[in-house]
Amino acid sequence: MISKEIETYCELHSSPTSELLQKIARQSYLRTNQGHMISGPLQSSFIAQLVQLSGAKRVLEIGTFTAYTSIAIAEALPENGKVFTIEINPEHHHIAQEFISSYEKKASIELILGDAKEVVPTLNESWDLVLIDAAKKDNAFYYDALVAEMKPGGLFLLDNVLWKGKVVDKEQDKRTQLIDAFNKKLAADTRVDVTLLPIRDGITLIRKK
Ligand SMILES: C[S@@+](CC[C@H](N)C(=O)[O-])C[C@H]1O[C@@H](n2cnc3c(N)ncnc32)[C@H](O)[C@@H]1O
């Protein structure tokens, strides 16, 4: 994991985020007590560049929060691209809806209120990129539900895989054990190429072979 100082340096030496993203970042802290859940400028710009580099047109985000990353992804999508994003919490969904409504390319975002564990199996889409960023205990469920059908070259991104660095602790709590076990399972999965990157709280990039 990189230090806060290094992260700030990286942010300052990356392209600036849009005014809308800067507004959502501020409002996420002001209007919720979980502002830290937004991916932030560095991670969202990494995700946006991946969308551009891969040419992804159909993106699934599991866990919308205030739509910070949904909008960062939409900004990077091609003309006919679309990001589907699922949020279970009505208050988060309400704030996300407000920001998406104010966004000029709002038609490129499909915001769904519901439990992603129920919604994901009902979405009849072929994904180019899937960002898994909801309750960490459900990561394996989403990955297992989607990986077999993912096309070759399709990407997954998994957030918070370092769990504040606790994955290297000798004495791990239950949640850390779960995250560590899933990281190990992913690294051993021969269907995919996996790179765990120490950006922010750790993000794993997975590419279907
Ligand atoms: C870390 S935040 C997402 C942050 C967002 N992706 C971003 O980068 O700005 C996780 C979100 O997932 C939502 N969530 C948790 N469990 C969920 C589920 N089963 N279905 C849909 N959303 C869920 C939470 O309410 C929360 O808003």
The ligand as an ORCA input file, in Angstrom:
! r2SCAN-3c Opt
* xyz 0 1
  C     -17.406      1.215     -1.483
  S     -19.011      1.761     -1.869
  C     -19.001      1.923     -3.627
  C     -18.165      3.070     -4.090
  C     -18.300      3.395     -5.567
  N     -18.069      2.234     -6.405
  C     -17.307      4.485     -5.907
  O     -16.186      4.135     -6.315
  O     -17.609      5.671     -5.706
  C     -19.975      0.317     -1.667
  C     -21.464      0.492     -1.967
  O     -22.017     -0.806     -2.196
  C     -23.323     -0.798     -1.686
  N     -23.717     -2.210     -1.497
  C     -23.388     -3.053     -0.473
  N     -23.950     -4.264     -0.658
  C     -24.652     -4.186     -1.821
  C     -25.459     -5.110     -2.550
  N     -25.664     -6.366     -2.102
  N     -26.035     -4.701     -3.690
  C     -25.829     -3.435     -4.157
  N     -25.085     -2.506     -3.514
  C     -24.502     -2.882     -2.353
  C     -23.233      0.012     -0.409
  O     -24.493      0.491     -0.002
  C     -22.274      1.132     -0.841
  O     -22.978      2.247     -1.309
*
